[in-house]
Structures are given as structure tokens and as C-alpha cells.
Amino acid sequence: MNLDLPVAPLPADQASELAPLIAGLSREQLAAWCSEHGHPAYRADQVRKWIFGKRVTSFDDMHDLPAELRRQLAAGFRLLGTQIARHQVAKDRTEKLLLRLDDGEHLECVLMREPDRATVCISTQVGCAMGCVFCASGLMGVKRNLTVGEILEQILHLDRLLALDERITNVVVMGMGEPLANLRNLFPALETLNEKGGMGLGARRITVSTVGLPEKMAELADADVPWHLAVSLHAPNDELRTQIVPVNKNIGIDAILKAADAYFEKTGRRVTYEYVLLSSINDGPEQARELAQLLHGRNAHVNLIPMNAVAPLEIHGSSAPRTEEFVHVLNERGINATVRKRKGADIDAACGQLRLQHEHASPTV
């Protein structure tokens, strides 16, 4: 089921004049703002509780705040300033949002439900510069980094799709864009998720995915936060990986593995290696054997990912028998491997596909 919501175009000169997204402020920044406007600093905690804990959509709903403070907040900030351009709901209750930003650009985020959890997948950039051949996110290149507020508002929108007795339990940062290319804004966003005054989500319930940027992986390790790190490997050797992930030409698997090993040594957190199975490209038993040799002796987990079809691409995902054989080869060689369950198969589930479809349908493209 696709819910297409009409949205009025935003004048080009209006985006820069709009009030900032309040979700992008840290607790300290909001407390300082409250003090500057004649209110005790503890009001910041109350405001953040309403935003991140009580799912309000308007400052007027924050009924334990003084009326003057609510008026000042409404005049100075926006709550849910990003707009829902499209909303898709799959048969398995996976929900995908296309959000429109102030400058007219779009991003995607996804809510995935399981009986015991609700996981959200969020984006960090408009588009992507990595150029992975199976992914729709990079087909139009990268436009810009998302702000702290734009990262967090994805979660706010998705959180408000849940029933009253449901809560977000896990966050995966593996939507549009390369997360480690936007660490400057990703760090404070994830800190807000982790804070008790924010979402109060345990750091171990947050996974950051990267194509493998060694210097940024080292920076992440130095931050000493217990987030999960997932490396999008997709191939067991440089020749094949460069065909699938073009930026590998300037990086190399050896440098990525060394950075991942250093991350494990510093944080004690096992690294997950993501591997999208592409039919007759990287899914043969010979690639499985080579991958097992590559990861031998490492405390690693391989997450095998069925490819979601992308309309403009001729690449296809692996068949069930080849997937089962790949898993068998890894497991018999001592490599822990699982196949990620496909979600949202009957909607535009592939990362970046909904945005791509929307942009191609736009008369401005």
C-alpha cells in the first residue's frame, strides 16, 4: 500500500529563512536557550521529554510548560519541520517514508517490525558518493550531508507511526549515504538517542554501517562508544570489490580489515561484515571459500543480505539454493554467518529507490 501525500512546493528563498529544527539541539544548547529567554535550564529536560518520549507534534501539546515558553519555542524552532512526501506500508508492516527537506531534497527512512522489536533504518546523506553497483542511493550522486536535526527527525517521524505500547528498540545507520562521511553530525545525533533525556536507547542497540573508511573507523574507535560497527564488504578480494564498490580502488580490503581489527581491539565489539549476494557475481562457493580464508581467526560475523531489486539496474540477487550453499561453506569453515530476513519486499524497499523514483517523476529533473 502506497500512501502518496501531496506537498506544496517550498519557495527556494524560504528554506534559509525557516526556524531551525529543535531536535538538532543538544540538551546543553537547549538549556542555554531557555536561560537566555528567562526560563530555568531544567525546562530543557521537559521539552526534550515531550519531543523524544511523548511523541508530541506541536509545542502547544507540551501542557506542563508555561504558555510563554511554548509561544517562544514555536516562534524560535520547528518540531517535525521535515515533511512526509510519501509513505509506503508493506504487507509485513514495514513502513518507508520519503521525507522532503527545506531545500527541496529528499531522504528515506524505514521502520521494520518484529514481534519483539521495532528497528528503524536511517540516512545520513542526501544521495551517496560510494557508487555501489547494486544500490539506488548513489545513482544520482551525493548532494550533501544531513544536519543533526534532519538525522533525528527521521526517527521522530518513524516513532510516531508506532502504537502507544510500541517503542523503537534498535537503530541501524545504513540508509542513504556513507555514515562515516558525516561523523560531525552523526555523533551528536546518536548521543541524543543514547541520552536518558533523549530517546534513552542503549548504545549497544545502535549499529553504524560503513563501506570502509579506515581513518574514520579509527576516529569512531577513538570515541570509545559501544556502538556496533558493520562493514559493507561485498567481496573477498580487491579486484572483485572494486567492481562492486568503486571507491575500494583507493582504499583496499587490507586497510579496511586492519581498521576493523583495531576497532575490535579498542572497543571489544565484534565487527559485522555485510555481504550483499549478487547472482553470478560474488555468490559462488569459490567466493565463499575465499571470504572464509580472509576472515579466518577474526572475531567476526558475516551478515548475508538478499539484494532488493532496483528497477534501473540489471543486477539480481542470488537464488535461495546459492545463498544456502554460501552459508554452508562459511559455517563449515568456522565463520559465523546468517542471512538477513527480507523486509518490505512489496514496496520500494531498496535503499534510495523511493527517492530515485520520486526524482525521476519530478518535472524539475
Protein Blocks (a to p, Z undefined) as FASTA:
>chain_A
ZZddddddddfklmmmpccdfklpcfklmmmmmmmnopafklmmmmmmmmmmnopabfkl
mmmbcfklmmmmmmmpcehkbccfbdcddfkopacdddddfkopacdddddddfkbccdd
ddfbecjfklpakbfklmnopfbdcdfklmmmmmmmmmmmpcfkbccfbdcdfbecjfkl
mmmmmmmmmmmmmpmklnopafklpccddebiaklmmmmmmnopabdcdddfkpabfklm
mmmmmmlmmnojmlmmmmmmmmmmmnopacdddddddehklmcfklmmmmmmmmgoiacd
dddddddddfkbcbdcddfklmmmmmmmmmmnopacdddddehklbcfbghklmmmmmmm
pmkZZ
